[in-house]
Amino acid sequence: MSADIDYSVDCENVIRDDVFWHIEASLNNGFEISMKVEIEHCDNKYWIATIVGVFGQLLSLKWEGSADNFWFDVKNKKCYFLGYFREIENYTLQPPQNVHLSELSVAEIASRYNDSLNDRCESSKPLSLFTSGGISPVELFNAGIIVEVSHLFDPEKHWFAEIIRNVGGRLKLKWVCRGDLDKNCDTFWLFLSHPRVHYLGFAKEKGNISYEPPILYESWASDIHEYLSFEESDATILRKYLLQAAKNKRPRLFEPCSLQNVKLNDKVLTFDTENLTLRPGNVKNTVENEYLLINQSNDDITHCYPSEDSYVVLPFFWECDFDISLLCEGDEIASNDRSHCLQKLAGRAAPLVLISSPKANEFVINAKLEVVHPKDAERICEGRVTRVTFPLVWIEISSEITVVLPYNSTELFPCGWAKNNDYPVTSMLSCIEKNEEKVTEKNGMSNEEITMHSSVPCNLIPNGSKAWCPRIYFNHKCFTGPALSKSKICELPRFVGPGPVQLVIQEVVSKIISVAYVPSRVLNELSSKAFDELVKKNNIKKTLRVEFKAKYQKRCHRDRITVIRSSEQVEEYCRTVCSHLKCCYNLFGTQLYDGDECPSNCRGLTKSNKVLKRAIYYREKAAEAKLGQQCDETQKKLTLLPNCSDNENNRNQVSERKTGNESPTSDTESNGNRKEESTSSQATSDSKIDADESPKSDHVKKENVETYVKRRSSSSDCSSRGTPNTNTGDDQNNSPVSKPKKNKLMNCDDDVENFENPLNWSVKDVYNVIKQSHCSVFANTLLEHEIDGAALLLLDNETIRTNLLTGYTRRYTAQQVVQLSTLIQRLKSKWYRSVGRMQCLR
């Protein structure tokens, strides 16, 4: 990778996953760094190890007294808390064989081990944590589990709720009711680490919290005993421990001591998320120095902090420089006139002190994330940070909707979180981003192509390539076209991704190349200039050139292919690749189609047997034979009429054919002469031209004229071809005469005689001439390749056949190619006579 490449152009800021505390807490399996465990390394022998790193079920451990780390899989092996083996008989504390310690060191470690166990009466972690195999809280809270949820406006009242669905730790809950209320009860969404969610039996353990349903029904009192009369199991104990550990990771907005000093009727500020304004609030009560019950002067509803993510409580003198309107008793007050407002309210400002957090600094302007829709909890939308006023983050999800939430809200998610959990995402930022692209282009910030290798590690990928790409599905039943193998396509995985868009697209293109009949040919097609022009034609921007390789017949081919580095045009790029490979537009893309659901109805398309069998060799040979045969017939039709001196011989030959005296030898010689005609030199063509324009004798009738070739013995032609000149007078006299055939292909080209010098034709002139002829199917192709008059006359049979008939992107039949070749040959004949036999082209 070159060192002077600038990746700062068009960067997309994506907030890291570890910034969202609730996502990290939902994946925490209880094992923590610097935690000590006991491991049995031999029969009845155990030693102490320290956790250095936690990676799901894999732990990076270090033996006590050793500096080397080793991997430990808690799902396949078991480790236990300190003191577990001491309670079991016949177990001794002894280091492993690979840990070389002196007896004094072993005794010192054992002494510290016993002292630590004596100071701690019992283990703080349950045994099920070590025997469960590193399970996370997301896996424990499945559908059907009963949890306790506090009331929205009263944290001292709990009731039971059933989990309907778990989406990556975001729980869809429903209050437990009886009778008709159960059917009409609404559902709501809360993250498992939300302050309102508790494990079953939490209120009973606290003692000062009562059970009461939000909607009273007849048997609710008896249901309390029914739900609380469960037997504790390893799963319930582990669920209780992990849920409480996840809730303890919630970052606090205020200092704990400042919450303790809050008194009744203290004044705070509340943020109105609908009107985006500040309003003064009155502290009505505090609960356990964690919850604040607040009501506004003109509102009888009591709100509870932090039970609502959208209800934000702030200090009364919170950052006056943010220029946010403050409405006090219906009047708007200047932001720097808080003291006057406080005197008007006749109260004291609550002594709340905000805690700064490094995670809040990660929310920068234009950073992308996902957020819950403010009016529809079922929808998760793509958002972009437009403003940060600590601790508030202003997120724009459309041109009309702006969400304002604290940075520790459980309704914020990293980019790609919903896709990873198979949940739909609503994108309403497309119009805004398109307008921004136009602005950056006007300012000279157009994207540059970056050349880099496809095997670059993920941590070295530039920030501009880290846009999140959705899943790319391979629809195995769609039409695969002439280049891709149907059987190999079925062996591919169902999808690739989600992930960084550059890595996902590289993987998709690599797999498409690998399933081709000839991988090197597909690599050549995708790296061609025609594909790059197609990408530009489809207005696909934000591209870069990546090197790919294709292995075929023990050879490795390498070339660079244009790929995208933005997730905005993934679907359009996939359709472009499919279009260039002549396969179904939905062969791979962001949509999954099963069976006959493909909107293109491609199941009715079939491949030819030649392509299906990959018989490229046979296809070329068949095309050559067909083209050669038709060219021979055309060459024969274009040969000159016999001279006056040869008319007598022709009449004799005609009479011989009529009497049936023609021998098989003459047929063989005729076939040989015809083959020689197709490979004759340009000098022979000149002789045809001269003779063709000579006046016809009156005694020569059209129905008795037989075309044949009179070859000139030229030493220069023989030496250039390296073959002797075998044309003699005997050969001409013995050549067979057949009844003439009318050339139907040239009936539309009688106007060739009226054409001007083709050397003066422009590209548009060539297009008009071909368009008006019977070769009009080639007009667009010649126009795309910018063929002018001089280039048209330079086209020979071999060039036309290679590029239009047997080439990869062939679209024409052999008969059409022969027609074009014949038309060009007639143009050459006319121009050579007028100017002087190839005086310029030679």
Buried (B, 14 or more C-beta within 10 A) or exposed (E): EEEEEEBEBBBBBBBEBEBBBBBBBBBBBBBEEEBBBBBBBEEEBBBBBBBEEBEBBBBBBBBBBBEEBBEBEBEEEBBBBBBBBBEEEEBEBBBBEEBEBEEEBBEEBBEEBEEEBEEEEEBEBBBBBBEBEBBBBBBBBEEEBEBBBBBBBBBBBBBBBBBBBBBBBBBBBBBBBEEEBEEEBEBBBBBBBBBBBBBBBBBEEEEEBEBBBBEEBEEBEEBBEEBBEEEEEEEBBBBBBBBEBBBEEBBEBBBEEBBEBBEEEBBBBBBBBEEEBBBBBBBBBBBEEEBBBBBBEEEEEBBBBBBBBBBBBBBBEBBEEEEBBBBBEEEEBEBEEBEEBBEEBEBBBBBBEBEEBEBBEBBEEEBBBBBBBBEEBEBBBBBBBEBBBBBBBBBBBBEEBBBBBBBBBBBBBBBBBBBBBEBEBBBBBEEBBEEEBEEBEEEEEEBBEBEBEBEBEEEEBBEBBBBBBBBBBBBBBBBBBBBBBBEBBEEBEEBBBBBBBBBBBBBBBBBBBBBBBBBBBBBBBBBBEEBBEBBEEBEBBBBBBBBBBBEBEEEEBEBBBBBBBBBBBBBBBBBBBBBBBBBBBBBBBBBEBEEEEBEBEBBEEEEEEBBEEBBBEEBBEBBBEBBBBBBBBBBBBBBBBBEEEBBEBBBEBBEBBEEEEBEEEBEEBBEEBBEBBBEBBBBBBBBBBEBEEEEEEEEBEEEBBBBBBBBEEBEEBBEEEEEEBEBEEEBBEBBBBEEBEEBEBBEBBEEBEEBEEBBEBEBEBBBBBBBEBBBEBBBEBBBEEEBBBBBBBEBEBEEBBEBBBBEBEBEBBBEBBBBBBBBBBBBBBBBBBEEEBBEEBE
